[in-house]
Amino acid sequence: MCLAIPGQIKEITAELDDTFRMAKVSFGGISKEVNLALVPEARVGDYVMVHVGVAISRVDEEEARKTFTYLKQMGEVDELEDGG
């Protein structure tokens, strides 16, 4: 099954232009480098849904927290919590 995981943008780490950007995104305390090309409107502090290292949409904080909680209950975020 393919899942998108919610995370919060903590820092823009590379910016070629308004479209081609990379960011440090936090997933429950674990940070990963994420491509922001599909969400050019995303800014530091925003929550995004991430699939295979690419942010695919913005979501509000409440929705991100609910989704992360459901994924934890299903055991789908164990890899992130284990530092993987």
Secondary structure, 3 states (H helix, E strand, C coil): CCCCEEEEEEEEEEECCCCCEEEEEEECCEEEEEECCCCCCCCCCCEEEEECCEEEEEECHHHHHHHHHHHHHHCCCHHHHCCC
